[in-house]
Structure formats: structure tokens, C-alpha cells
């Protein structure tokens, strides 16, 4: 999701929930994403994952973005859609994890614990170490394509 704020393009990024990311901020943010289900359309997967992770069903004109190749070789496909939401009102799904490790106890954690809108430069820093970072090629292509839509 993207929005224009005082003429500046901003991207929505999510911060992973759970104990492993509790004290990590810079570099940990990413786009909402997930695995394709069998016979599922990639855009429909993106919409479903966004709704599961953020609690809002994205609507509007979806623009396919350049794919991102992760360090391990996996390709991440993403779409942009203009929209806005209140980051304090997210409702993420949750996951179970044995915590603390080897304790025999299971705890529930939100898949996403924070959401925020970031300028292009801030998004590159916030997502630098994530599985789907905002690459410079993507940023430059997106900036041109989205500017023409506003």
C-alpha cells in the first residue's frame, strides 16, 4: 500500500511480531507477504496476506511492481495500491511458538506487531535486512509509475 502525504510518496511496511523481532527495528520491517496456496493467483495471495496481517482488505487499482529476488534465490512478487489506514488500528493474525525455547510452554504472538508508512529513503533503511527489502531499482521504478497516477 502506498499513499501521498504532503506530496511525498510513502510505503506501508509491517514489523514482524514475536520474540525474535521484539528488540529489532531498523532493517526488520517488510511488506505484507506470504506463501502462494495451491491454485491461488499471486495477486489474490497478496490481497489475502495483507488482510490477514493488517486486518484491512485492500481495494483499488493494483500495480504490479518489479519482482525482488531474496538472498536465498526466492522471488517475491508485490503490488502497489493507493490507500490509507490508521497504523494504530491493525488486527493481525497470530501464531503459536514454544516460548521460551525448550520450556514446553506455547505462547501466542501477533504475526505483525506494528505497521507504519515510510518515505522512500526511510523504507530502504527500515527494510534493509528483511526478506523483501525495498531495492533501489524498485524505488526508482515505483516513483515514476506512481507519480503518473496521482
N, C-alpha and C positions, 0 to 999 in steps of 0.2 A: 504494500500500500504506500502511496506517496501523497503528499499534499503540497500546496504552495502556501508559505507563511511569509507575509510581507515581501512577496516577490522572490523568495528563496525556496528552491526545491528541497523537500525533506523526505526521508525514507523512514518507514516504520521498521524497527528492529525489536526482537524479543530477547530476553535474558533467560537462559535455562534455569529451571528450578532444581531443587535437590541439594544435598550436602556438598557435592563436588564443586559446585559453582557458587556457593554461598559467599565466599570471600574473593571471588574473581569478578572483575568488572571490565576493565579495558581489555579488548581482544576476545571477550566471551560472547558478545552479542551476535545474533544471526538473524536471518529471515525465517519466518514460519515455514517449516518444510516437513516432509515425511516420505514414507515409502509408498510406491505405487502398489495398489491392490491388483490382483489378477483381473484382467479385462477392464481395468479402470483407465479412463482418459487422464492424461497428465494434468490438464487444466482443472478437471474436476477434482483430482487429488489435491492440487494446490488450494482450491477453494475449501475442500473438506478439512485439510490440515489447518488452514487459517482459522476456520470456525472452531475447531477442537482446541487449538492452542490459545486463541484470543477471546473466543466467546461471541464473535460477531461474524455474520455471513457477509463476505464482501460482495458488492454489487457494482456494476458499471461496465465500462469498456476496458477489457483486459488486453494488455500489450505484452506480447512475448519478448522477453529480454534475452540477450546473448547468454548461452549456457556457461556455467562455471565448472571447471574441472578441479576436483579436490585433489589434495596431495596423494591420496591413495588411488587416483585414477577415476573415481566415481564422478559421473556427470550430474550436476544439479541444474534442473530447468526451473525457471521462475517467470512470473508475470507481474506486471505493474498494473495497479488500478487506482485511480484517484479516489480518495476518501479521507475520512477523518474519524477519530474516535477518542474517547476520554481514556488515557492510559491508566487512570486510577480505577476504571470500571471493568477490567479484564476478568474473565471467568475461564480459566484454563482447566483442561482435564488433568488427571493426576496419574501417578504411577506408584507402584509398591516397590520397596527396596529393603533388603535386610540392613538395618542400621541401628547401632554401629556395626561395622563388619564383624562377622563371626559371633554375634551376640545372640543369635536365634530369634531376635525380635524384628518384626516387619513394621516399617513406617510408611505413611503415605506422604508424597510430596507433589506439589504442582509441577506440571511439565514446564510451564513458563511462570516465573515469579514477578517479572517486570516487563513492561512494554514502553517504548519511547519513540519519539520522532527525532531524527538526527539529520543535520545538514550533511551534504556530501562528504566534506572533509572529516566531520565527526564520525560519520558512519564507517568510513575507511579505518579509522583508529579503533572504534568500538568493536568492529568485526574482524580485525586483522588476524586473529588466531582461531577464528571459528571455522567449522566445517564448510561454510559457504560465505567466504568473505566478499566484501564489495571490491571488485577489481577495478583498476584504473580504466581498462578498456570498457567495462560495463558502465562505469560512471560517465565517461565521455559520450558513449552511445546513448545512454538514457537521457542525459542532459539535453542533447539535441532533439531526441524524439519527443520528450515530454514538453519542452519549451514550445514546440509547434502545436501542442494540444491545448495549451492554456488559453 
